[in-house]
Amino acid sequence: MNTPNEPTVRDRIKDLENQILGLTGELYRLKKDNEPPFTPGKTTVPYAGRVYDENEVKAAVKSSLDFWLTLGPEGIRMESELKKFLGAHAAILVNSGSSANLVAFQALTSSKLERPFKPGDEMITVAAAFPTTVNPCLQAGGIPVFVDMDLKTINIDVSRLEDALSEKTRVVMIAHTLGNPFDLGAVTEFCKRHDLWLIEDNCDALGSRYNGQLTGTFGHMGTSSFYPPHHITMGEGGAVYIGQTEHAEVLETIANSLRDWGRDCWCASGRDNTCGKRFAWEWEKLPYGYDHKYVYSHIGYNLKPIDIQAAIGREQLKKLPSFVEARKRNWQRLRDLLADLENEWHFVEATPNSEPAWFGFFMVMRTPDHDKLTMLCRALDTRKIGNRRLFAGNLLWQPAYKDMKHRVVGSLPVTEMITRGGIFLGVYPGLTGAMIESMASAVIDEWKTILD
Ligand SMILES: Cc1ncc(COP(=O)(O)O)c(C=O)c1O
């Protein structure tokens, strides 16, 4: 028994935890305060990276001390906070943006839907994309239908949507390229008119807006990646968000089931019998009362992240508004500094009625010349300036896709132009003014050298 002034075990635990978290903060600050200063040409200027402070580190340590490990209380809180931020019907955490795309697309194949997506059905998309925007369609035996892009916004050319339609079309799934929203007015109207599902790959666009509304919330489902280059990070991680549509409830049930092994049970990790009839469900063939925990209504996966990741993600979510502002500022700074290159380079423009939370600063040569582009990328690498292509470029030119069943709507001249002549530079919140100036002057100097 403790005497009145003696600390209880609970007090001692709390005290030890506070000491550990206090030391964690101290360690973080000591490291941070002693990072070498930025030296142009010597310090790497990455195109993206983690931006965090002691709060993320403490959250990770605290969650490790709690040692829940699997997706648990922190995950539930993050799902609810993300859902609130988005104004979505639900947000479901997964272990990557690719998993989010897989779950969202697979959900459309569920027999719980009236007219599920079947092998041979079609999905309208663009070819210059991240591969895992398109892969889930192929993995479901579907046929991607590639529409060309609009050079100004590097998003789908919506004037070609009607040409893409066939009686097999069931889904439109496209990313908001590098944070720039695609024309959501035209795309949502097209989907409504033809009764199509819309999945927004919002992996590069968390915080972007179209007509004031957050992207990712217009369609039936949206997806996020929380890999470090993205707008917020949990290390690896992602989310599927369920839009406020008449199908919200059923899509939420299906997506949760697909993430969690395909199970029918919806108990959170560590909980049993939330339905109150764990041993009283009836199924066509299973014996009456077969444990609901082991009843499977989908052929699913296990795509859950762990609770420590969610603890980090919750701290990142608090920083998202300031991250979005920094991305916008950095993009504008690069746009101004590179203005002299406009005769030879086209710079992406924000889609009308949108406010992009830019993922990168994209520029494409007005007359694409892949050799010159490679020379520029090499020179920037030598000067330690991060640079990236628009991911896979034209997927049809990628070795893995040479035998895929697909359709192309007309031809893809802009997609090809982007693949031969486009790169993007970083705008992430970790870049300082000096870094951005050094990036811009490196691009200008090296480009002049290549032309001379
Ligand atoms: C548009 C887009 N979709 C999906 C993904 C996949 O996300 P993850 O790397 O988390 O699997 C990425 C990755 O960068 C992406 O840019």
Ligand as a Chemical Component Dictionary entry (heavy atoms), coordinates in Angstrom:
data_LIG
# 
_chem_comp.id                   LIG 
_chem_comp.type                 NON-POLYMER 
_chem_comp.pdbx_formal_charge   0 
_chem_comp.three_letter_code    LIG 
# 
loop_
_chem_comp_atom.comp_id 
_chem_comp_atom.atom_id 
_chem_comp_atom.alt_atom_id 
_chem_comp_atom.type_symbol 
_chem_comp_atom.charge 
_chem_comp_atom.model_Cartn_x 
_chem_comp_atom.model_Cartn_y 
_chem_comp_atom.model_Cartn_z 
_chem_comp_atom.pdbx_ordinal 
LIG C1 C1 C 0 0.044  9.957 -58.155 1  
LIG C2 C2 C 0 0.573  8.856 -57.285 2  
LIG N1 N1 N 0 -0.219 7.819 -57.006 3  
LIG C3 C3 C 0 0.193  6.816 -56.221 4  
LIG C4 C4 C 0 1.446  6.814 -55.678 5  
LIG C5 C5 C 0 1.900  5.658 -54.830 6  
LIG O1 O1 O 0 2.106  5.996 -53.486 7  
LIG P1 P1 P 0 3.045  5.078 -52.552 8  
LIG O2 O2 O 0 4.447  5.373 -52.927 9  
LIG O3 O3 O 0 2.718  5.511 -51.169 10 
LIG O4 O4 O 0 2.670  3.668 -52.832 11 
LIG C6 C6 C 0 2.314  7.863 -55.956 12 
LIG C7 C7 C 0 3.686  7.845 -55.392 13 
LIG O5 O5 O 0 4.419  8.768 -55.378 14 
LIG C8 C8 C 0 1.864  8.920 -56.771 15 
LIG O6 O6 O 0 2.657  9.955 -57.071 16 
# 
loop_
_chem_comp_bond.comp_id 
_chem_comp_bond.atom_id_1 
_chem_comp_bond.atom_id_2 
_chem_comp_bond.value_order 
_chem_comp_bond.pdbx_ordinal 
LIG C1 C2 SING 1  
LIG C2 N1 SING 2  
LIG C2 C8 DOUB 3  
LIG N1 C3 DOUB 4  
LIG C3 C4 SING 5  
LIG C4 C5 SING 6  
LIG C4 C6 DOUB 7  
LIG C5 O1 SING 8  
LIG O1 P1 SING 9  
LIG P1 O2 DOUB 10 
LIG P1 O3 SING 11 
LIG P1 O4 SING 12 
LIG C6 C7 SING 13 
LIG C6 C8 SING 14 
LIG C7 O5 DOUB 15 
LIG C8 O6 SING 16 
# 
